[in-house]
């Protein structure tokens, strides 16, 4: 009986070692899982609605006169999943950062101070 147990161990031990080596090789040679960009293919408006509208009511004024490049760096570092998403969102924010058009003047309204002529110089002063 002891010889039978010994023989069983002699047969099983190499199989266990072989299985462990095979599993190790398959783990080491498999490619790592790549991350999936869930924002890929979304329009900038959709990106803003999904990620920014929670805190910001409107995209207007968020660019604050910044250049698109520096804004995209900031967005990539702090908010977006990748450079393409950050660039698209930055371009969108810059495009809507223009001030709203001024209302047309009402008839009979006084002109603003910036449109008035400067005062005439006083005679005798130089």
MMTF fields as JSON, N, C-alpha, C and O atoms, coordinates in Angstrom:
{
  "mmtfVersion": "1.0.0",
  "mmtfProducer": "UNKNOWN",
  "numBonds": 503,
  "numAtoms": 504,
  "numGroups": 126,
  "numChains": 1,
  "numModels": 1,
  "chainsPerModel": [1],
  "groupsPerChain": [126],
  "chainIdList": ["A"],
  "bondAtomList": [4, 2, 8, 6, 12, 10, 16, 14, 20, 18, 24, 22, 28, 26, 32, 30, 36, 34, 40, 38, 44, 42, 48, 46, 52, 50, 56, 54, 60, 58, 64, 62, 68, 66, 72, 70, 76, 74, 80, 78, 84, 82, 88, 86, 92, 90, 96, 94, 100, 98, 104, 102, 108, 106, 112, 110, 116, 114, 120, 118, 124, 122, 128, 126, 132, 130, 136, 134, 140, 138, 144, 142, 148, 146, 152, 150, 156, 154, 160, 158, 164, 162, 168, 166, 172, 170, 176, 174, 180, 178, 184, 182, 188, 186, 192, 190, 196, 194, 200, 198, 204, 202, 208, 206, 212, 210, 216, 214, 220, 218, 224, 222, 228, 226, 232, 230, 236, 234, 240, 238, 244, 242, 248, 246, 252, 250, 256, 254, 260, 258, 264, 262, 268, 266, 272, 270, 276, 274, 280, 278, 284, 282, 288, 286, 292, 290, 296, 294, 300, 298, 304, 302, 308, 306, 312, 310, 316, 314, 320, 318, 324, 322, 328, 326, 332, 330, 336, 334, 340, 338, 344, 342, 348, 346, 352, 350, 356, 354, 360, 358, 364, 362, 368, 366, 372, 370, 376, 374, 380, 378, 384, 382, 388, 386, 392, 390, 396, 394, 400, 398, 404, 402, 408, 406, 412, 410, 416, 414, 420, 418, 424, 422, 428, 426, 432, 430, 436, 434, 440, 438, 444, 442, 448, 446, 452, 450, 456, 454, 460, 458, 464, 462, 468, 466, 472, 470, 476, 474, 480, 478, 484, 482, 488, 486, 492, 490, 496, 494, 500, 498],
  "bondOrderList": [1, 1, 1, 1, 1, 1, 1, 1, 1, 1, 1, 1, 1, 1, 1, 1, 1, 1, 1, 1, 1, 1, 1, 1, 1, 1, 1, 1, 1, 1, 1, 1, 1, 1, 1, 1, 1, 1, 1, 1, 1, 1, 1, 1, 1, 1, 1, 1, 1, 1, 1, 1, 1, 1, 1, 1, 1, 1, 1, 1, 1, 1, 1, 1, 1, 1, 1, 1, 1, 1, 1, 1, 1, 1, 1, 1, 1, 1, 1, 1, 1, 1, 1, 1, 1, 1, 1, 1, 1, 1, 1, 1, 1, 1, 1, 1, 1, 1, 1, 1, 1, 1, 1, 1, 1, 1, 1, 1, 1, 1, 1, 1, 1, 1, 1, 1, 1, 1, 1, 1, 1, 1, 1, 1, 1],
  "groupList": [{"groupName": "UNK", "atomNameList": ["N", "CA", "C", "O"], "elementList": ["N", "C", "C", "O"], "formalChargeList": [0, 0, 0, 0], "bondAtomList": [1, 0, 2, 1, 3, 2], "bondOrderList": [1, 1, 2], "singleLetterCode": "X", "chemCompType": "L-PEPTIDE LINKING"}],
  "groupTypeList": [0, 0, 0, 0, 0, 0, 0, 0, 0, 0, 0, 0, 0, 0, 0, 0, 0, 0, 0, 0, 0, 0, 0, 0, 0, 0, 0, 0, 0, 0, 0, 0, 0, 0, 0, 0, 0, 0, 0, 0, 0, 0, 0, 0, 0, 0, 0, 0, 0, 0, 0, 0, 0, 0, 0, 0, 0, 0, 0, 0, 0, 0, 0, 0, 0, 0, 0, 0, 0, 0, 0, 0, 0, 0, 0, 0, 0, 0, 0, 0, 0, 0, 0, 0, 0, 0, 0, 0, 0, 0, 0, 0, 0, 0, 0, 0, 0, 0, 0, 0, 0, 0, 0, 0, 0, 0, 0, 0, 0, 0, 0, 0, 0, 0, 0, 0, 0, 0, 0, 0, 0, 0, 0, 0, 0, 0],
  "groupIdList": [1, 2, 3, 4, 5, 6, 7, 8, 9, 10, 11, 12, 13, 14, 15, 16, 17, 18, 19, 20, 21, 22, 23, 24, 25, 26, 27, 28, 29, 30, 31, 32, 33, 34, 35, 36, 37, 38, 39, 40, 41, 42, 43, 44, 45, 46, 47, 48, 49, 50, 51, 52, 53, 54, 55, 56, 57, 58, 59, 60, 61, 62, 63, 64, 65, 66, 67, 68, 69, 70, 71, 72, 73, 74, 75, 76, 77, 78, 79, 80, 81, 82, 83, 84, 85, 86, 87, 88, 89, 90, 91, 92, 93, 94, 95, 96, 97, 98, 99, 100, 101, 102, 103, 104, 105, 106, 107, 108, 109, 110, 111, 112, 113, 114, 115, 116, 117, 118, 119, 120, 121, 122, 123, 124, 125, 126],
  "secStructList": [7, 2, 2, 2, 2, 2, 2, 2, 2, 2, 2, 2, 2, 2, 2, 2, 2, 2, 2, 2, 2, 2, 2, 2, 2, 2, 2, 2, 2, 1, 7, 7, 7, 7, 7, 7, 7, 6, 6, 6, 6, 7, 7, 2, 2, 2, 2, 2, 2, 2, 2, 6, 6, 6, 6, 7, 1, 7, 1, 6, 6, 1, 1, 6, 6, 7, 7, 2, 2, 2, 2, 2, 2, 2, 2, 2, 2, 2, 6, 7, 1, 1, 2, 2, 2, 2, 2, 2, 2, 2, 2, 2, 2, 2, 2, 6, 7, 1, 7, 7, 7, 7, 7, 7, 7, 7, 6, 6, 7, 7, 7, 7, 4, 4, 4, 1, 7, 7, 7, 7, 7, 7, 6, 6, 7, 7],
  "xCoordList": [0.815, 0.0, 0.873, 0.58, 1.952, 2.846, 3.497, 3.687, 3.818, 4.438, 3.449, 3.846, 2.204, 1.165, 0.997, 0.861, 1.006, 0.889, 2.115, 2.003, 3.275, 4.506, 4.495, 4.896, 4.042, 3.988, 2.987, 3.229, 1.881, 0.888, 1.455, 1.202, 2.216, 2.849, 3.877, 4.012, 4.577, 5.587, 4.948, 5.554, 3.749, 3.043, 2.355, 2.367, 1.759, 0.981, 1.87, 1.548, 2.973, 3.843, 4.316, 4.217, 4.819, 5.23, 4.051, 4.236, 2.865, 1.695, 1.309, 0.931, 1.407, 1.097, 2.109, 1.74, 3.356, 4.404, 4.219, 4.348, 3.921, 3.708, 2.51, 2.566, 1.444, 0.261, 0.55, 0.076, 1.316, 1.682, 2.537, 2.331, 3.492, 4.354, 3.528, 3.727, 2.616, 1.78, 0.897, 0.732, 0.338, -0.498, 0.326, -0.137, 1.527, 2.4, 2.766, 2.772, 3.068, 3.428, 2.249, 2.435, 1.052, -0.102, -0.415, -0.86, -0.192, -0.42, 0.612, 0.277, 1.855, 2.92, 2.859, 3.277, 2.36, 2.331, 1.034, 0.974, 0.009, -1.254, -1.107, -0.356, -1.823, -1.74, -2.578, -3.616, -2.125, -2.885, -4.199, -4.299, -5.179, -6.471, -6.32, -5.706, -6.872, -6.778, -8.013, -9.116, -7.795, -8.896, -9.783, -9.311, -11.042, -11.998, -12.419, -12.808, -12.345, -12.75, -14.253, -14.711, -15.014, -16.465, -16.937, -18.093, -16.057, -16.423, -16.128, -16.475, -15.504, -15.134, -16.372, -17.347, -16.328, -17.424, -18.543, -19.486, -18.468, -19.508, -19.199, -18.036, -20.239, -20.053, -19.642, -19.914, -18.989, -18.607, -19.811, -19.72, -20.932, -22.14, -22.585, -23.003, -22.497, -22.876, -21.872, -22.262, -20.583, -19.566, -19.855, -19.756, -20.218, -20.54, -21.781, -21.811, -22.799, -24.043, -23.813, -24.386, -22.986, -22.755, -21.819, -22.014, -20.814, -19.803, -19.722, -19.202, -20.221, -20.011, -21.3, -21.276, -22.42, -23.687, -24.155, -25.029, -23.593, -23.953, -23.579, -24.331, -22.427, -21.954, -22.114, -22.22, -22.132, -22.182, -23.471, -23.754, -24.241, -25.514, -25.31, -26.074, -24.271, -24.046, -22.555, -21.731, -22.201, -20.782, -20.239, -19.025, -21.137, -20.709, -19.899, -20.323, -18.741, -17.905, -16.922, -16.085, -16.987, -16.071, -14.65, -13.694, -14.499, -13.155, -12.434, -11.205, -13.183, -12.641, -11.505, -10.527, -11.624, -10.632, -9.339, -8.38, -9.278, -8.051, -7.885, -8.845, -6.653, -6.378, -6.866, -6.888, -7.249, -7.763, -6.731, -7.095, -5.466, -4.419, -4.259, -4.239, -4.146, -3.984, -5.24, -5.162, -6.385, -7.637, -7.737, -8.206, -7.3, -7.353, -6.382, -6.684, -5.218, -4.295, -4.947, -4.875, -5.582, -6.244, -7.344, -7.441, -8.168, -9.264, -8.733, -9.297, -7.663, -7.095, -6.543, -6.711, -5.892, -5.319, -6.384, -6.192, -7.502, -8.454, -9.796, -10.449, -10.224, -11.593, -11.806, -12.657, -11.069, -11.415, -10.581, -9.572, -11.037, -10.396, -9.161, -8.286, -9.062, -7.921, -7.736, -8.558, -6.652, -6.344, -7.368, -7.667, -7.903, -8.874, -10.158, -10.718, -10.61, -11.807, -11.571, -12.436, -10.418, -10.092, -10.014, -10.493, -9.415, -9.311, -10.68, -10.952, -11.538, -12.881, -13.677, -14.347, -13.609, -14.348, -13.792, -14.562, -12.476, -11.86, -12.268, -12.592, -12.254, -12.659, -14.119, -14.47, -14.955, -16.372, -16.519, -17.264, -15.817, -15.928, -15.411, -15.988, -14.337, -13.815, -14.808, -14.978, -15.465, -16.401, -17.642, -18.234, -18.045, -19.229, -18.857, -19.726, -17.584, -17.12, -17.307, -16.979, -17.818, -18.022, -19.098, -20.042, -18.966, -19.985, -21.31, -21.318, -22.41, -23.694, -23.824, -23.265, -24.544, -24.679, -25.404, -26.321, -24.972, -25.608, -26.975, -27.201, -27.854, -29.213, -29.167, -28.391, -29.988, -30.003, -30.515, -31.354, -29.986, -30.361, -31.826, -32.318, -32.51, -33.909, -33.948, -33.067, -34.966, -35.054, -35.279, -36.069, -34.576, -34.721, -33.859, -33.889, -33.104, -32.237, -30.976, -30.508, -30.44, -29.207, -28.058, -28.007, -27.133, -25.977, -25.089, -25.069, -24.377, -23.488, -22.319, -22.013, -21.663, -20.554, -19.408, -18.73, -19.187, -18.052, -18.253, -17.282, -19.49, -19.748, -19.815, -19.914, -19.762, -19.816, -18.473, -17.426, -18.537, -17.313, -16.593, -17.22, -15.268, -14.54, -14.859, -15.234, -14.713, -15.025, -14.043, -12.895, -14.551, -13.703, -12.684, -12.964, -11.475, -10.481, -10.899, -11.563, -10.51, -10.841, -9.889, -8.689, -10.443, -9.636, -8.624, -8.968, -7.437, -6.406, -5.525, -4.513, -5.851, -5.003, -4.264, -4.779, -3.085, -2.323, -1.929, -1.268],
  "yCoordList": [-1.174, 0.0, 1.258, 2.225, 1.235, 2.377, 2.612, 3.761, 1.612, 1.763, 2.355, 3.104, 2.036, 2.589, 4.087, 4.859, 4.495, 5.922, 6.678, 7.778, 6.085, 6.711, 6.889, 7.937, 5.879, 5.945, 7.03, 7.743, 7.145, 8.18, 9.576, 10.461, 9.764, 11.07, 11.358, 12.499, 10.365, 10.551, 10.935, 11.648, 10.475, 10.797, 12.151, 12.92, 12.454, 13.683, 14.912, 15.957, 14.812, 15.967, 16.607, 17.828, 15.867, 16.508, 17.149, 18.163, 16.584, 17.156, 18.498, 19.435, 18.577, 19.837, 20.902, 22.044, 20.541, 21.493, 21.934, 23.12, 21.006, 21.323, 22.259, 23.198, 22.01, 22.872, 24.27, 25.245, 24.387, 25.693, 26.478, 27.677, 25.804, 26.461, 26.924, 28.037, 26.1, 26.464, 27.663, 28.558, 27.691, 28.825, 30.097, 31.164, 30.004, 31.168, 31.72, 32.933, 30.84, 31.269, 31.954, 32.972, 31.433, 32.045, 33.414, 34.308, 33.592, 34.902, 35.906, 37.056, 35.485, 36.397, 36.776, 37.876, 35.913, 36.195, 36.843, 37.335, 36.855, 37.467, 38.976, 39.534, 39.637, 41.087, 41.72, 41.181, 42.859, 43.517, 44.073, 44.411, 44.162, 44.707, 46.195, 46.91, 46.655, 48.072, 48.794, 48.247, 50.034, 50.834, 51.282, 51.497, 51.414, 51.826, 53.257, 53.58, 54.122, 55.51, 55.595, 55.446, 55.833, 55.896, 57.184, 57.276, 58.188, 59.463, 59.503, 60.481, 58.478, 58.478, 58.553, 57.834, 59.424, 59.542, 60.473, 60.683, 61.039, 61.955, 63.362, 63.75, 64.114, 65.505, 66.32, 65.913, 67.465, 68.296, 68.729, 68.825, 68.987, 69.366, 68.238, 68.49, 66.995, 65.836, 65.63, 65.283, 65.841, 65.738, 66.728, 66.389, 67.971, 68.981, 68.574, 68.683, 68.108, 67.719, 66.551, 66.526, 65.591, 64.41, 64.677, 64.122, 65.513, 65.65, 66.982, 67.056, 68.028, 69.36, 70.016, 70.837, 69.65, 70.318, 70.087, 70.805, 69.106, 68.875, 70.091, 70.482, 70.681, 71.824, 73.163, 74.204, 73.146, 74.378, 74.414, 73.488, 75.464, 75.571, 75.734, 75.207, 76.468, 76.799, 76.724, 76.946, 76.412, 76.418, 77.828, 78.027, 78.811, 80.185, 80.714, 80.623, 81.26, 81.885, 80.957, 81.431, 79.664, 78.746, 78.836, 78.577, 79.192, 79.307, 80.535, 80.556, 81.553, 82.777, 83.38, 83.866, 83.353, 83.963, 83.189, 83.709, 81.986, 81.182, 80.678, 80.588, 80.356, 79.74, 78.291, 77.651, 77.792, 76.432, 75.406, 74.419, 75.619, 74.668, 74.554, 73.449, 75.691, 75.645, 75.131, 74.438, 75.464, 74.958, 73.439, 72.747, 72.922, 71.475, 70.752, 69.654, 71.351, 70.748, 70.672, 69.65, 71.769, 71.8, 70.747, 70.018, 70.669, 69.701, 68.271, 67.408, 68.016, 66.669, 66.277, 65.138, 67.208, 66.904, 66.688, 65.883, 67.397, 67.397, 66.73, 66.267, 66.67, 66.239, 65.163, 64.294, 65.188, 64.3, 63.027, 62.909, 62.076, 60.766, 60.764, 59.918, 61.672, 61.639, 62.945, 63.853, 63.05, 64.302, 64.67, 65.85, 63.696, 64.003, 64.584, 65.542, 64.003, 64.493, 65.89, 66.758, 66.113, 67.424, 68.49, 69.607, 68.158, 69.117, 69.487, 70.659, 68.497, 68.764, 69.624, 70.569, 69.308, 70.073, 71.492, 72.439, 71.652, 72.981, 73.834, 75.01, 73.258, 74.007, 74.448, 75.556, 73.587, 73.924, 75.068, 76.016, 74.989, 76.039, 77.374, 78.418, 77.353, 78.594, 79.161, 80.378, 78.298, 78.782, 79.428, 80.311, 79.013, 79.606, 80.668, 81.164, 81.02, 81.985, 83.426, 84.35, 83.631, 84.996, 85.664, 85.006, 86.969, 87.652, 87.686, 87.684, 87.717, 87.768, 89.077, 90.09, 89.086, 90.314, 91.376, 91.074, 92.644, 93.726, 94.029, 93.846, 94.487, 94.815, 96.086, 96.993, 96.164, 97.397, 98.562, 98.396, 99.753, 100.949, 101.3, 101.159, 101.757, 102.17, 103.564, 104.38, 103.85, 105.204, 106.214, 105.979, 107.33, 108.38, 108.178, 109.007, 107.12, 106.879, 107.716, 108.003, 108.097, 108.881, 107.99, 106.816, 108.535, 107.725, 107.463, 108.234, 106.381, 106.04, 106.996, 107.658, 107.08, 108.006, 107.747, 108.685, 106.497, 106.188, 106.724, 106.861, 107.033, 107.532, 109.058, 109.627, 109.729, 111.181, 111.752, 111.123, 112.962, 113.648, 114.166, 114.469, 114.263, 114.848, 116.341, 116.973, 116.886, 118.32, 119.176, 118.798, 120.363, 121.288, 121.895, 122.137, 122.142, 122.795, 124.212, 124.878, 124.666, 125.999, 126.984, 126.731, 128.125, 129.127, 129.73, 130.024, 129.908, 130.554, 129.557, 129.969, 128.301, 127.315, 126.505, 126.253, 126.117, 125.368, 124.042, 123.267],
  "zCoordList": [0.0, 0.0, 0.0, -0.702, 0.797, 0.84, -0.518, -0.919, -1.184, -2.502, -3.503, -4.395, -3.365, -4.24, -3.992, -4.94, -2.74, -2.392, -2.884, -3.426, -2.691, -3.141, -4.646, -5.152, -5.365, -6.821, -7.26, -8.233, -6.546, -6.868, -6.705, -7.523, -5.655, -5.431, -6.517, -6.959, -6.934, -7.978, -9.304, -10.104, -9.537, -10.786, -10.683, -11.644, -9.542, -9.392, -9.273, -9.837, -8.558, -8.326, -9.635, -9.756, -10.613, -11.876, -12.623, -13.296, -12.518, -13.19, -12.565, -13.269, -11.249, -10.566, -10.952, -11.226, -10.974, -11.362, -12.804, -13.106, -13.692, -15.096, -15.267, -16.061, -14.536, -14.601, -14.102, -14.687, -13.035, -12.485, -13.468, -13.66, -14.088, -15.076, -16.274, -16.761, -16.753, -17.894, -17.558, -18.387, -16.373, -15.964, -15.866, -16.269, -15.343, -15.231, -16.598, -16.803, -17.519, -18.878, -19.546, -20.213, -19.39, -20.044, -19.45, -20.169, -18.157, -17.54, -18.018, -18.298, -18.113, -18.516, -19.989, -20.351, -20.833, -22.262, -22.734, -23.861, -21.91, -22.34, -22.344, -21.545, -23.241, -23.334, -22.225, -21.84, -21.717, -20.66, -21.206, -22.386, -20.358, -20.768, -21.029, -20.237, -22.126, -22.439, -21.907, -21.882, -21.486, -20.966, -22.124, -23.24, -21.842, -22.864, -22.585, -21.463, -23.594, -23.463, -23.706, -24.839, -22.654, -22.78, -23.433, -23.846, -23.535, -24.145, -25.642, -26.304, -26.183, -27.601, -28.472, -28.249, -29.464, -30.414, -29.986, -30.75, -28.787, -28.329, -28.818, -28.927, -29.108, -29.504, -28.281, -27.151, -28.49, -27.344, -26.505, -25.282, -27.169, -26.437, -25.51, -24.38, -25.984, -25.19, -24.051, -22.936, -24.329, -23.281, -22.157, -20.978, -22.539, -21.526, -20.74, -19.514, -21.447, -20.778, -19.818, -18.728, -20.209, -19.375, -18.196, -17.114, -18.395, -17.364, -16.654, -15.541, -17.265, -16.702, -16.209, -15.292, -16.822, -16.518, -15.091, -14.607, -14.416, -13.019, -12.171, -11.278, -12.448, -11.668, -12.39, -11.741, -13.71, -14.49, -15.301, -16.061, -15.144, -15.877, -17.372, -18.181, -17.723, -19.125, -19.429, -18.542, -20.68, -21.046, -21.247, -21.3, -21.359, -21.622, -20.435, -19.283, -20.742, -19.729, -19.042, -18.274, -19.282, -18.605, -19.152, -18.422, -20.405, -20.984, -20.447, -20.392, -20.053, -19.452, -20.262, -19.694, -21.574, -22.44, -22.581, -23.152, -22.09, -22.203, -23.634, -24.399, -23.968, -25.256, -25.232, -24.181, -26.383, -26.48, -26.013, -25.374, -26.318, -25.953, -24.435, -23.893, -23.755, -22.303, -21.622, -20.607, -22.17, -21.616, -21.78, -20.877, -22.928, -23.134, -22.201, -21.734, -21.922, -20.956, -19.578, -18.896, -19.187, -17.887, -17.807, -16.82, -18.842, -18.849, -18.838, -18.166, -19.568, -19.607, -18.238, -17.803, -17.567, -16.252, -15.187, -14.276, -15.289, -14.184, -14.461, -13.526, -15.72, -15.953, -17.006, -16.817, -18.101, -19.212, -19.224, -18.529, -20.039, -20.116, -21.0, -20.817, -21.944, -22.85, -23.579, -23.457, -24.344, -25.027, -26.1, -26.278, -26.809, -27.863, -27.277, -27.81, -26.192, -25.524, -24.971, -25.091, -24.372, -23.801, -24.892, -24.698, -26.038, -27.135, -27.682, -27.942, -27.856, -28.381, -27.413, -27.829, -26.136, -25.14, -25.01, -24.85, -25.075, -25.001, -26.196, -26.033, -27.384, -28.576, -28.464, -28.868, -27.924, -27.74, -26.739, -26.989, -25.61, -24.599, -25.111, -24.807, -25.883, -26.464, -27.472, -27.551, -28.244, -29.262, -28.66, -29.281, -27.473, -26.847, -25.819, -25.102, -25.74, -24.753, -25.205, -24.461, -26.387, -26.872, -26.035, -25.596, -25.811, -25.015, -25.776, -27.007, -25.063, -25.75, -26.532, -26.111, -27.653, -28.434, -27.617, -26.853, -27.794, -27.046, -27.658, -28.854, -26.813, -27.27, -28.105, -27.806, -29.149, -29.958, -29.121, -28.235, -29.425, -28.676, -28.941, -30.061, -27.9, -28.039, -28.633, -28.359, -29.45, -30.006, -28.88, -27.966, -28.962, -27.968, -26.741, -25.832, -26.689, -25.536, -25.661, -26.763, -24.522, -24.523, -24.964, -24.596, -25.75, -26.138, -24.92, -23.961, -24.989, -23.885, -23.827, -24.818, -22.695, -22.499, -23.474, -23.893, -23.836, -24.711, -26.12, -26.865, -26.506, -27.856, -27.911, -28.999, -26.763, -26.75, -27.161, -27.003, -27.692, -28.088, -26.846, -25.831, -26.941, -25.816, -25.704, -26.692, -24.537, -24.394, -25.198, -25.432, -25.615, -26.374, -25.437, -24.263, -25.976, -25.118, -24.787, -25.582, -23.619, -23.171, -23.836, -23.935, -24.295, -24.987, -24.015, -22.871, -24.437, -23.649, -22.898, -22.33, -22.87, -22.21, -23.267, -24.356, -22.929, -23.883, -23.345, -24.036]
}
